[in-house]
Amino acid sequence: MSDTPLLRLENIAKAYAAPVLKDVNLSLRAGEVHALLGENGAGKSTLGKIMCGVVRPDAGQLFLQGQPFAPTSKATAEALGLRMVKQELSIIGTLSVAENVFLPSLRAHKRWGLLSPKALAKSARPFLASVGLQDVDPEQPAGSLGVGQQQAIEIASALTTPCRLLVLDEPTASLSAHETEKLFERIGALRREGTTVVYVSHRLEEIKRISDRLSVLRDGQLVHTGPAAELDTREAIRLMIGRPLGTLSARVNPDVPREAGLQVQALTTAAVTDVAFTAYKGEIFGFAGQIGAGRTETLRAIFGADPRRTGKIVAGAQKLSASNTTQTTNAGLVYLTEDRKGQGLLLSAGVADNMTLGLLPKPFRPFPWSLLSWMSWAKTDLSACAAMVQRLTLRCSDLAQPVKQLSGGNQQKVLIARALLAKPEVLMFDEPTRGIDVGARLEIYEQLRALAKQQKTVIVASSDIHELMAICDRIAVMSRGRLVRVLERADFDETTILAAALAAPGPAAKEQHT
């Protein structure tokens, strides 16, 4: 690996409503994997966007192989071999998977002005396989896939043309262990080919494993750069948040009462078959599995967002009808989607509006046209939102700030605040810590603990096995649309979970009672 900088950044500054980057100096070597660490809002994504021409800095200079470099657009940077896969997806759902893979270069694949879907699909298959999507049909609409698969498609697209610099912003946030391994293999190959990879992630174990060097940003300033192997996890966290951080205890509720909070029997949809389980009040019940295994589809069907063919769902003592989200909400269920941008948030609306979206103000119900009642609710509402900002350490200028101006992790916190404000009996979280930094992640776990201690039923679907093993009382493993195993905490083992998730499913797992 050459010590000559591929890209050098000098005195980079950027501000939006407030300063995001302040006087950042950083050199990236050719053929290295360089990680960027920092809390949500620290400036990592903005710095990556500046490198690749997506955003222009307010001050400072860039040098590409020693020459001044001032890209006027993303296309300008891409023409020079600098590409970025952003955390927020830009998939066009109505186009096929293959068309999305080759979206930047579709014109080059035309013959006599026509595009052959079969030929395009054939060309896309090797790139899909390189990110673990070898079983995905390249001709199907990309919008029919889950968020994790769409994220992998964007990574595959970035790999279709030669790169000198590839910025990956939270690339494994929704990838399963298998897809993550595939991505790491591809990153290793790029590194050997001389490509510089800038890896933005909150997962310290990944960064330590694949990075040569790392840099830590705090409040928009670069506070550390050095070899990844030399920085211990606790010191990395201290640099990120400016203080030491406590540890996460392993168990939420050692003695979970066996009172059913949610019962699911013989649930079958277009995506899952014969799913059955009981989640108890006071426990955190996890769902593990590969991308496309049916985790998200199961939660959506329970909530009524997707139609179910068969199945019985009981929340507390209330039987829930199929495809009726109003009934499930009234029964005390809240579902937190994994797709915060496409399905969870009104990006142009403010923080408070998004937090309270869909909530019916109780003081407003008896007198629907009472100005006094409305003013009373509004005051209480804003007070509750402000309390959530403090509780979740959400970084925003004020409650009216448009959510689209927040970092991805802070957008996720807005969704979590909405779920907490609803005060439901059953909370279903799909990838609750996607894009959340390590400090905030532990804070979210504490919120889940508190809910379980209040005898709420908490269900967490996650692609992060370590997360599930840390916070859950039981873990259900999905494989190809079936629930294949339910593990008690004493049986938690990463190898066991992965083996179950990768195995071809037989008959549906039977409910385990102890």
Steps between C-alpha positions, in 0.01 A plus 500: 500500500640838395543778756418760233158651579235421244283776643596778739254728675622826648306722740161372385198678650127466439191641670124465455279630780811458718866410435535136390873485420769726642854524364539129411839384370523142376713298256383175340758255367457301182390144567402541865176444687451813708215502752312808616360486854282745688163555658194583292538856377879498543546570126605158363244481218551864405876445475445198275265702279761776465759243390270378222359830374151452647547805726732799459698620802456856625875531556815296445661312210519148361799352316472187284843338464660835579292705256228747606163327482170690517219281361195701397267199512473132586537416129828693482645300788370168364668569166829513692426172683366636831168345601279492807230261620289715729322379809165621366393287206451637148357184343234554231240245604320479165818399316635147507782392727736479200402847378579641845835321505600664172304822546802733451591326174174370351561678171821301446301174524263588218531334160353690205326723750330211682561345840486122533367402847646149464847624403494762775396240756784272393752783537362592843522153655876504585469838669193386696682184606794710624272654765313182591198543271561203272146371566329826403330512159667790312182558297264556794409855609752634749217650705373151585812429705573585861718790613802277561484354151456844347804621691702208362384592147637851545835356609500266199429800275800685640720203412401487131756763399866539605540704819798685636305601810184333631316650798265255673266673746362246751511221238411216737223680692234266359716211375495159664818324610520308171461810281748687720761228447449527124548876518819462705637261240431757230659779703810283543517447124464874434777572748732256323416669169615833644158656563468723807192414705360748750286297738245692710349285771392487863592133532837505670557127463472536121732799489769324704476201271526657155660846542865597467451841659215687662410860570265622772276803459334675794272800456634555147867497598761236432626384841705191408659319205710186537534125439173317567677217681644738760173656618312303760119503497457691825745768391324530163169556679660757732637689200162492328288627788759684708449290811523137615193284442353237730445140398182325391375233735408182324144436610189714502278294726649190668157368604257567217137436599327266257200722431435526127530846351479389135395162363548407135370173355537356149583838343534465124545779245651525153843510667478285817348161579342363817677733746403440862636644824398658830675813627451568869442815695824625650735335250695605194435247225744509207479401135821392324552383144654581165374780278178380341444234766167655602579705811358826368211329321394327823488826695316682221238224480448506877450877488257469209716685247520190278210261427506157655355186346453311823581547864372607837652796686405594856637807680429471870146365485400664170492307175627709208344501156710469187637811328352751742766734639241716672384205709854394587590855601188526716592165656830651616744384229769724353721398207827683435595449133854432383447735203496832681541707182244327280236395753573649839555874474363813337841635408389858437303519826650601833629286783194550723256435213672171421514394864126548543394377156188287532446568869149610594525759778293382797411851632367577152259206482211620723476843334621466143451867415621647828784749449587476869521121479719522190735753661525281810590196288750694291683624810511149648601357164799731454606443860496123445697537176760716671532238774558233232776710343677500836422136577641373171777763472355594161702768320279765341496879499137509619175303480404670173818400314413290191591136556674486161773724645585249775758224476371149432549396861310800633219429255482152652474654845199703385328174403587343833367807682171462312474139613573590862251788501223263389538304828385171348479154652682320218794666325642349183837647399648414158873581502459751787868598512563522127737793451524566875840572653639289784412746774142547385468127434554421868255774588239337275564165667434665834167628366408147391595373845280760666204405281543132583516582870167678458360163383477608138560241229802602292580331168826580320593386150867560427773396259752541784528169684717652774231760564231234534715286728571801723145622553256216437345243733421268208591501131289361216702404192342540156611319186339532158168618633470257790569526869742211545609532861432690822798523735490567872774725634698208644528360146619821331800433278603688188590183310171335591300803386691530171467128430125515555468811282694342214343155516226396261180517709292194567163514675426809704657511846276401784441746779734431792357543848709482809 
